[in-house]
Amino acid sequence: MLRSLVRWICRKYAARKMAQGDLHTAVKLWSIAVACGDSSPQTQRTLGELYFRLGDYSHARPLLESAAPHFVADSALATMLAHAHQQAVKSVPTHQSQSTQEPALAQTLQDTFNISQQGKPAEGERPAKLFLRTGGDNFDALHLMVVLGARLGRTDEAIGLIVEALRRNPGSAEAHMLLTVCAWSQLAPVVETLRERVTKAKSGEISPFGLLPLPESNASEQYLCARQYAEQQYGGILSRPPLCGTGLRAGQNRLRIGYLSADYHEHPTSFLLAEVIERHDRRRFEVFGYSHGPDSEDPMRRRMRAAFDTFREIRPLSHEAAAQQILDDRIDILVDLTGYTTNARLEILALRPAPVQVSWLGYPGTLGHPRIADYLIGDPIVTPLLDGAHFGEALALMPNCYQPNDRQRVIGDRPSRTVAGLPADGFVFCSFNQSYKFTPAMFDLWCRLLASVPDSLLWLLEPIEAGAANLRREACSRGVAPERIVFAPRRTQAEHLARLQLADLALDTFPYTSHTTASDALWAGVPLIARRGETFASRVSGSILSAAGLPELVTDSSENYYRVALELATWPDRLAQIRARLAANRMSCALFDSERFTRDLERLFRRMWMDYRAGTLQPIVLGVYDDQGVDAAPHCADTRVVPKAKSC
């Protein structure tokens, strides 16, 4: 019965994906139907035709041959089969990159979960388990299993599923999930295994994003992981000629900038980016938004759609069709805002639809391969030029913080502590980061602070139930009463900023530091204590605090982090001075100066385009903005010449 249900669901969604032109996901879904026992001639014919349309003749041929006796009058099938025989030997499969199918497959899995949840919550486990068995260690299926286990009160069973997956094939997705539920006792051997696989060049299936929060993962390992992953996952696409060559294209009155993202909705990326898009100088720039994430009608989605000169929904399109749309729009500089995060579609960049391609904002690390992106936008703190060897891209450094901000975010009236779920009294430490950023070493420091500051509490964003239970257990083991860990439910951005004002001091995570969470705290007037590390992800909060004029809150060790936090928590006058300075400088500091940031970003784009026109690719460092609007800082001397190719 269950297998029949899954076959029906897969066929239904496969038909929808075929109609949308997403052939890669349709192949995956039909393959799952076959794995669940659907071996009908019609299924073989349909799957064979999909492979044929993707150019994968070696997989298409046996399926079409098997179906042919049942469709003797089907001239289209006969034609495909004849062509497949001719092309099978010289064809290059295009479907084999797992990441090609993952974004839409994840949504299909979520849809399946939602359908099965109607009326019978426990039934949600079944499709997720089946996806795990038929599709390998799928992160989305694993995530659903953990959430379901927690909701059904089976926390230990949920964690056990992760451990089982790790025994089969240790990967960063499972390690990431261990961090999400704060199951730290299982983490040490996983980290060791992952680092070993990276150094031995066996990490082509390890998601680079999963390495960022792992304790002791260094910049060199993160680069190697990203490089190996890109080569394995996108190798077929990277071996093709680029859609857009590096030759000079005809000049245009305005530079066309394309922003590619899965997060044009109520998401941290849009919370940061919106005002920059609105402030672009339309005399010099024409801006396009390409959305490959979920559609919605939330206020941020409407605002982002209105901010761009042209906004295109490309989620239903295949990677090839999406890239062709960008090429047809004659985009000069294509900016990817997603990287290796949820719903990534780096295959579009690997196809090279634009002359200049850039990685920025959504992913704090290298994409690993120079063909995917020419530049990575950073700043002197998060990506100093001396660290250039750890990036597959040329570094393009903004003069202040690389992270933009939106000064239009409204901060509501400060609620009472009771309304926010806090006790009436006591010093409030907070950290509203996702739980996967929590590490045992940092939690040690937080518990030390709670022990040293009487009546204090730690206010955290509510994780899934398994994570909350483990955090309370970990607090107890460190001598802290579990009721001193208070969890805040998820709220809208406006509601969250309003309640943030109740916190006395924000505590940063490490080694994956706060990003939007740091800006939120400072915008709400709450100082943040941070520790700076040696990787991009471990330096972001340090850059944010420096741009806010509070560099003294950035520490260089665990002990200094503890010392500064304790000083501010026990010295009210000193904390009041910091808060007053933050409030006074909020509208004038570099961090929240959206106009200045946008002009600097535009200078960066013009420098990229000038170098493209000159046939070079080199690091860019923006310096002082002089009266003529010319960047006064010279380029690095290390210059790579870009060979000319056929014009776009």
N, C-alpha and C positions, 0 to 999 in steps of 0.2 A: 504493500500500500504506500509506504513512504517513498520507495524508489519511483513508483508511478507518479506520485505527486511532484517529485523533483524533476522527472522527465518532462512533465507537463509545464512546469514553471520555466524550465530552461528553454523549451521550444517556444513558449510564448514570448519570452524576453529576447530570444535570438531573432525571432521574426521582427520584433520592434527595432532591434539594433541594425538588422539588414536594411529595413526601410529608412533608417536614419543615416545609412552609409558607413556605420561603424562595423566594418567587416571583421576586424581583429577580435572584438568582443563576441561577435556572433560565432566565430570559430570556436572560441573557448566554451561558450555555452552549449553548442552542439556537441563538442567533445565530452562535456560533462554528461549530457544526455546519453551518449554512447556508452560512457563508463557505467551508467546506471542501467544498462541493458537494452537500450534502444538501438537495434541493429537492422532496422527496416531498410529496404531498398531506397525509399524516399529520403530517409535520413542520410544514407551514404551518398546519394546523388547531391543533396543540398550541401553537405559538408565538402564533397569533392568540388562542387562549383565555387564555393567560397574560397577554397585554397587556390583554385584556378584563377579567380578574379584578383587574388592577392599576388599572383605570379609564382606561387609555390607549387610548381608542376610535379615535383617528386612526391609530394603528399597527395596531390590531386589525382594522379594517375591510378593508383590501386583502388581508390574509392570509386572513381568513375568506371573502372573495369568491372568492379563487383556489382555496380548498379546497372550496367549496360544491358544484361540479358533481360531485365525486367522492364526496360524502356526501349524496345526494339524500334519503335517509330519516332523516337526522339532525335531529330536531326541536330538540335543544339548540343545534346550530350555527345553525339558522335563527333561533331566538330571539335568540341573541347577535348575529347579523348585523343583525337588525332594530333591536335596541336600539343597536348601535354606530352605525348610520346616524343615529339620532335624537340621539345624544349626542356625536358626533365633534366638532362645531363648538364646543360649550361645554365640552368636557372639558379637564382640565389634566393633562398627562403626569406620572406619578409615578416613572417608571423612569429618567429621564435623568441623574440625578446619578451620576456614575461611582463616587463613593465609596460609594454605596448597595450596589454589588455587590462592592467590592474585598475586604472581609474574607473572605467565603466563597470568592470566586474565588481568592484567594491560597492558601487551603487546598486547593482543587481542583487548582491548578497544582502544589502540593507533592505531592499524592497522585499526579498524573500522572507527575511526576518519579520518585517512588519506584517506581511500577509499572515504568516503562521502565528503571530502574536494575538491576532484578533480572537478574543474569547477564551483562549487557552494559553496562558503565559508559558507554562512548562514546555509546550510544543515548540517553542522557539529554539530549543537546543538541537532539534533533529536536523534541520537544514544546515545549521552551522557545522555540526559534526560531519555531515556528509561532504560539505565543501572542504573540510580539512582532510578527509580521507581521499577525495578524488583530486583535489587541487594542490596538494602539498601543504607546506607550512604557510598558509595564507594569513597575513597579519590581521586582516579585517575579520575573517572567520574566528581567529583566535581571540581577538578583542571581544567579539560578541559572546563567545563561550565564557570568558572571564566575567563579563558584565552579568550574564544570565546566572552563572554560578553564584555570584554575590547577591543578586536580587532574590534568588531562591534560598538564600541562607547557607549556601555550601561554599564558604570562602576557601577552605582547605582544598576542596575538590577543584575549584577554579585555578588555584595556584598549581595544583598537581598537573593540570592540563599543560601549563607552560613548561613545567619541568619535563614532562613526557616529550613535548616537541623539541626541547633542547637536547634530549638524549638522542633523538632521531637525527637532528641536524642543527647544531648550535648556530644561531644567527642573531643579528642585532635586533630583529623585530621582537623575538622572544625576550631578549635581555631588556629591551625597552619596556616590555609589558611587566617584567619583574619590577622595574623601577616604578611603573605606574601604580602597582598595588603595594609598593614599598616592602616587597619580600626580599629584604637585603641579605638574609643568611644564604640565599641561593646564588647570590650575584658574583662573588669573588671568582669561583672557577669559570664562570661564563666569560667574564672580562678577560681572564688569562687566555682562554681558548680563542676568543675573537682576535685578540692582539697577535697571537701566534699565527692565525690564519692570514692576517693582513701581511705580516712580515715575510711569510712564505708564499706570497702571491696567490693565495687561495681564497680571496675574499670577493670574487666576482658576483656572488649572490648575497652579499651582506650590504644592506642599505646603509649608505654613508650617514644618513640622519641618525640612525640608531647608535652610532659611535659617539656623537657629540656629548651626551650627558654621562657617558661612562667614566667612572673615576680612573684617572691616570692615563687616559687616552691622549696622545700628544698630536701636535700639528702634522708631523711627518706621517704618522699612521693614518690620520684622517685624509691626507692627500692621497696616499697610496690606496686606501680603500675606495675613494671616489674614482680614482683613475681606473682601478681594476673593475669596478662596478660598471662604469661607463663603457669600457671596452667590451665587456661581456654582454651587457644588456642591449647596447645600441650598436654592436659591431657590424651587423648587416647594413644598417642605415649609414653608418660612418664610412663604409667602404664604397658607397655610391658617390657619383659626382654631386657637388652641391647644387641646389636649385639656383642659387644666386652666386655668381662668381665674384671675384675681387676686383674686376675691372671697373673703370669709372663709369658711373651711370649719368645720364643727362641731368644737368642741374635743375633744381626746383626752387621756386621762390621761398618756400619754407621747408625746413627739415621736418620730415614725417617721423614721428616717434610712436612706436607701437608698444603698448604695455600688455604683456601676456600673463594672465593670472587665473587661478582657480578660486580666488577669495574676494570677489566683488560682491560682498554681502556683509552681514554683521560679523566681521572678522577683524582681528588685530591689524592685518595688513591694510585694509580699507580705512580703519580708524586712523592710521598714521598718514596714509597717502592722499586722502580726499582733497585736502586744501591745496596740495602741490599741483594736482591735475587742474584744479579750478584756476590757479594763479599762473599757469603757463602763458607766456607772451605769444598771443595768437598772431602777431605780426611776423614772428620768426619761426614759430613751431605750429604744426598741425598734429594733434594727438589722437591716437586710435586706442581703444580698449578692446582686447580680445579675451573673452570669458570662456574658460573651459571647466568651470566649476558649477555647482548646483544653481539653478535659477530660483529666484524668490521675488517677493514683492515687499521686502522689508525696507525701512526708510533709507538705510545705507545703500542698498542696491539701487534704489531710485536716484539717490544723489550721485552715485558713481556713473550710472548710465547717462545722466544729464551733464556730467562734468566733461566727458569726452566729446570731441568733434564728431567722431564716429565710434559707435559701440557695436561690436559684433558678437553674437552668441555662436561659439564654435564647438561647444561640447558635443553636439550630435555628429560632427564631422570626423572622419578618419584623420589620422596624423597627416597623411599626404594631402588630403583636401584642405585641411586647416593651413598647412604650410603654403599651399598654392594660393589660398585667399590672401595671405600676408604678402606673398610675392606679387600678386595682382594689384594689391593696394600700394605697391611701390614704397614700402616702408624702408626708411634709411637706417634707423637704429631700432632694433627690437630688444626690449627689456623684459627679461623673465623675472617675475616676482614670486615664484613658487619654489624653484629648486627641487631638492629631494624631499619635500614635505608632502602632505596629503594631496592626492589627485594630481601629482606631478605629470607633465607631458613633455619631457625633455626631448622626446623623439622629434617634436616639431622643430626645436632648435638644431638637432642633429642633422635635419634635412637642409639646413642653411637657407631659409627663405629671405634673409636680409643681409646686406653687405656688412653691417656692424651689429654684433650681438653682445648683450650685456646681462650679467647676473647681478641682481640687487634686491635687498631688503628682506625677502621672505625666508632665505636660507643662509645662516651664518657660517659659510664654509665654501670651499672650492667645489665646482661641479666636476673637476678632475680632468677634463679633456679640452684641449684648446679649440677644437672645432665646434664644440657646443656653445662656448662663449668666448669672445675676444677679451672682454674686460670684466672685472669684478669691482663694483663700487664699494669702497670702504673709507677709512679715514686714518690719520696717522697713529691712532691708538689701537684700533681693532685690526688693522692690516698694515703695519709699518713696512716700508720698502725692504728692510733687511730680511723680512720673512717671505719675500717673493718666491723663493724656491718651493714653498709649501702650497702654491697655487698653480693651477693649470692655465689661469687667465693672467693677462697683464693687469696690474693694480691701477685703479683710478681713484685717487684720494680726494675726498671733499675736504675743505679747509677746517671744518669743525666736525660735528658728529655726522656720520653717514645716515642716521635715522631721521626722517622728517617727523613733523607733528602737526596736528590739526588744532588750531586755536579756537575753532568754533565749537569744540566739545563743551557742552553745558554741564556745570556741576550743580546739582540740585541742593535743596536745603538739607542741612545736616540732620539726620534722624536721631532719635534718642538711642542710647545703648540698649535699652530693653527691646525696642523695635528691631534692632540689628542682631539680636540674639546674644548680646554680651552682658556679663555681670555689671552691676551698677558701678563698681569701683575696681581699681587696679590698672597698672601700666599695661598698654596693649602693644605687643610686638605683632607684626603681621608679615605674611609672605603669601601673596596671591598667585604664585606661580603654579603651573601644572605639577602634579605629584611626581611625574617622571624625572623632574629636575632635582628631586630630593635625594640626598645621599646620606649614608650613615654618619660620615664624618661631619657634615654640616648639621645634621640633626643633633649630634653630640654637642656642638657649640650652642645651638638653640636651647637645649635642655640645661646646659651650664648657666646660660643667662637667666632662665626661669628660676633656677635654684638660687642665683645670686641677687635677684630682684624680688623682694617679697610682694606677694599678691599680684604678680604679673601673670599674663596669659599669652598664649601664642594663637593668633587668629589666622587660619588657613582656608584656602578655597576647598570646598568639599569635594573629595575624590569619590570614586566608586566605593561601595561599602567595604569591599575587601581591603582597599587602601586605608580607609578610616580606621578599621579594626586593627590593622597592623601598626599604624602610627600610634594609636593609644597603647598598644602592647609594648612598642618600643619606648614610649615615654615612661611607662611603669618600670621597665628594666633599667632605666637611667635614674630612677628615684623621683620621677615627676608624676604627680597625680593626674590621671587621664582627663579629669574635668578641666584641667588648665589648658587643654588643647581644644579650641573652639572652632567648629567648621562653619563656614559661610556658604549658604546655597548660591547657586549661579543666578545672576540677575542681569538685566539689560545694562548696557554701558552707562547710561545716565544714572541708573539706580546704584550701580557699583561705585561710580565716582563720588556720589553723595555719601555713601556709607564709609568710604575710605577715609573721610575726614575724621572719623572717630579713632583711627589708629594713631599711636604716638610715634612709632618708629618702624620703618620697613626693613626687613632682613632679606638680603639677597641670597640666591642659591649659587652653587659652585660645583663643578666647573661650567655648567650651562647656566649662564647668568640671566637676569631679567632683561627683557627687551621692551615690548609694549607695556608690560607690567611695571617696569621702572618709570617710564614716562607717565603712566597713570598716577603712580604714587606722588611724583613730584608735581604734577599738574593739580593734584588735590591738596598739595601743601604738606606732604608727609616726607621727611628726610629718609634716605635709603643708605644703609651700610653695605658696601660691596667689597669683594675681593677680586683682584685682577690676576689673571693667569697668563698662559702662553699660547692659547688658541684664540681664534676669532670669537667663538661663542663665549669664552671666558673673559672677554674684554669689553663686551658691549655695554654693560652697566657702568663700567669705568668711563667709557666715552660719553655716555649720557650725563653722568654726574659732572664731568669736566665741562661739557657744553652748558650745563645749568649753573656753572660758577661755584660748584661744591667739590673740588678735587680732594679736599682733606677727608672726605668720607670714603675715598677709595683706598683700600689697604692692600698689602702685599703678602700677607700670611694669615693663617688661621688665628694665631694669638693676637695679632694686631686688630683683626676683625673683632674678636671678642672684647679686646680692651676698649676700642672706640665705642662699640655698642653699649658696653657696660657704663662707660663714662657718661654718655648721653642719657641713659636710662636712670642714672642715679644723681645727675647734676641738672636739675630743672632749668636753671638759668642758661646754661650752655645750650641745651636743646631749644629753649625759647629763642635764643639768638640765631641759631641755624634756621629755625622755622620763619623768623621775621625776615631774614635775608632772602630766603627762598621766595617768600610772598612778594617782597619788594622788587625782585629781579625777574619775576615770572614772565612778564610781558616783554622784557627787553633782552633777556639772555639768548644766546645763539640757539639753544635747544628748541625754543618755542617761537623763533622768528621765522615764520613760514615764508614771508616775502624774500628774505635774504637767502634762505635755503633754496628756494625755487630758482632764483637767479644764479646761484652757484651751480646747481644741477644743470642748468642750461649752458653755463660756461663749459662744464665738463662734456656735455654732448657736442658742443661746437668743436672742442679740442679733439674729441674722437673722430669727428667728421673731417677735420683738417688733416689729421694723420692718415685717415683712409684715402683722402684725395692725394696725399703725398706718397702713398704706397708704403707706409710704415706702421708698425704696431709696437708701442712702447708704453712704459708706465707713465701716468699723468699725475702730477701733484699740483693742485690748485693753490696758489699763493695769495698775495695781497691783491685786492681788486682796485686797479688804478682808475683814473678819471675817464679813460677811454674804454673801460670795461675789458681790458686785456689782462690775462693772467701773467703776473710779473715773475712767477717762479718758473725756472727752466725745467725742461724734461730731464729725466735720467738719461745718462749718456748711452746706456745699453739699449740699442735699437735693433729690432728685427725688421728686415725688409719683407714686405708682403708681395709675392709674385703676382703680376697682372694675370687676369683670366678673362674669360668671356663676360661681357657686361650683362647685368641683370636685365 
